[in-house]
Amino acid sequence: MKAVPFTFNLNSPDFVPSEFDNHIQRRLSAMKGQFLDEAAYEALLNAANPLLYEVYELQRPVQPGELQHGISIVHPGKVGSEYHMTKGHFHEVLETGEVYYCLKGQGYMVMETPEGEWAVEALSPGRVLYVLPRWAHRSVNVSPDEDLITFFIYPGNAGHDYGTIEQQGFRKLIVEQEGQPAVVDNPRWERTAVP
């Protein structure tokens, strides 16, 4: 981590930062229980275990006043009729927001609160999304052949709570219906205690 102000480049077409501290790769095997079509999940896992998404982090100290930031790249594809997506998370410090700036591709951000509100917002190049505090969020790539790439930034001490989503899922799913993305209820969603 640098102790002085710094810059980095996000060059088209892949927008991988010219400098980064951590590179996370999430394959299908890391998403067990997150896709609705379990048979399609198992078949694809046994055949290929594809790379669903990557995160390039520029890490900062885990403390108030700092800003964690980086690039998220969700690769195109589907599991059954459901598009590739990130694991999704609440923040450990629930009362923190996050900003996403879409650089490439077409997708959606699926969001919800512990109290039951939900929202789905489109992502496309040049669009900025502010995710309010208390809202879990997941990126979904609906492009058939292009990465969904976003720049993200959030408070340094926010942390990630993946466990809640792993247990209950999101209320809404993005699936392909008649060749188009559609928002549908998740029949397996279960409410747990409010964090």
N, C-alpha and C positions, 0 to 999 in steps of 0.2 A: 504494500500500500504506500502510495506516495504521500509525502509530508508537505508538499507544495501544490499550488493549483496545477491542473494538468488538462491536456486535451487528448482526444483520440478521434480516429476517422471511422465512419460507417460508409464504406464504399459499395455502390451498386455493382453487381446484381445480388450478392448474397448478404451484404450488410454485416458481416462478421466484424466485430471491433478490431481495430489495428492492434490494440493491447487489451488483454483481459486476464483475470486472476483465476477463474474457474470455468471449466467447460463440463456441463451436465448433459448426459445423453440418456433419454428415457425410451426404452424399447417396450414392445407390447407386453412382455413378461412382467413389467413393473406396474401394469394397469389391471391386474386380475380383479374381477368383480365390478369394474367400472363400465363395461359395455353391456348393453341389454341382451344382445344375441350371444349367449354363452357358447353355443355350438360353433358359430362362426369364429369366435375368439379362439377357441381351442384348435380349430382346424388351421387357422392362420398362424397361431403360435407354433404348432407342430411343423408347419411347412417352412416358416421363414423367421419368425420373431422380428418383424421389421422395426426400424427406428422410427418412432412416432414424432418425437420433438427433441430439440436441443435448447440449452440456455447457456449464454455466455455472460458471466457475471464480472463486473468491476467492483470488487468488494471494498467496503469501507468498515470502520469500526462499528460494532454493534452497540450504538449509543444514540441518545437523542441528539439532534442537531446534524447528524450525518445523513446522507442519502445513498441507499443502495440502488444500483442501477445496472442495466445490461440489455441484452437482446434475447428475445424468445423466437424460435423458428419452429413452427408446426408444419410438418411435411404432409403432402396431400395423400389421401387414401381413405378407405372405409373399412370398418369391421361390421360385416352384415350391411345394414343400411345406415349405420351410424358413422359419422365423419370422425377422422382423427382429431384428437383433443389433448389438452394438458390434464394433469391430475386434478388441478383445481385446489384452492385452499382458502381458508380464512386466514387472517393474521393472528399470531399469538397475542399481540396487543390489539384486541378487537377494534378499538377506537382509532384505527389508522386507515388512511386512504391510500390509493395508488393511482398513478397516471400511466396510460398506455398511449403511444403514438404509433399508428400503423404505417409501415414503410413499404410493404409489398403484400399482394395477395388479397383474397376475399375471405371473410370469416365472420364469426360472431363471438361476443363475450356473453357467457351465461352467468347470471349473478343471482344471489339470494341472501336474505338475512336470516338469522336464527328465529326471528319472530314470524316468518312466513311470507314476507314480500319477495317478489322475484322480478327480474327484468332480463331482457335479451337485447343487446345493441349490436348493430352491424359494424364491422371493421373493414375499412378499405384505405388505400394509400392516401395519406394526408389527414386522415380523421384522428382526432384526439378523444380519448375516453377517460373520464374521471370516475374511478370506482370509489364510492363513498365509504367512510368507516362503517364497520359492521357487515359489509357485504362480501361474502365468498365469491370467487370468480374463477372462471375456466375459459380458456381460448379454444375455439373450434375452427378448423380450416375446412371451408366448403368448396374450395377451388379444386377442379379435377386434376390439375397438373402443375400447380404453382404453390410454392411455400407461402405460408402466412407468417410475416415477419413483423414484430412489434418491438419498439423500444419501451422499457418500463423504468419507473423510478418510484421509490417508496421510502418512508422513514427508516433510518438506520437500525432502530431497535424494534421494528415491527414483528419480525420473525414469521414463521409459516406454521400453520396448523393443517397438515394434510390428513390427519387421522379422522377428523369429523366427517370429511367428505368420503374417505375410504369406507367408513362404516355405513353412512346413510345415502351417499350419492347426492346428486342435484335433483331438484324437483322437476326440472325440464331437461329434455334432450333435443339435440339437433340431428335429424335424420333426413335421408333423401326420400321424397315421395313424388312420383311422377316426374323424376328428373330434376326436382327443385328442392332446396333446403326447406324443412318444415320444423316448427317448434312443437314438441309433443310432451305430454305428461310422462314422467318416469313411473311405470307401474311398480317398480321395486323400491321407490323412495320411502324411507321411514324417518319419521321425526324422532330426534333424540333430545336430550336436555339442552336448553339454551346455554351456550358457553358463557 
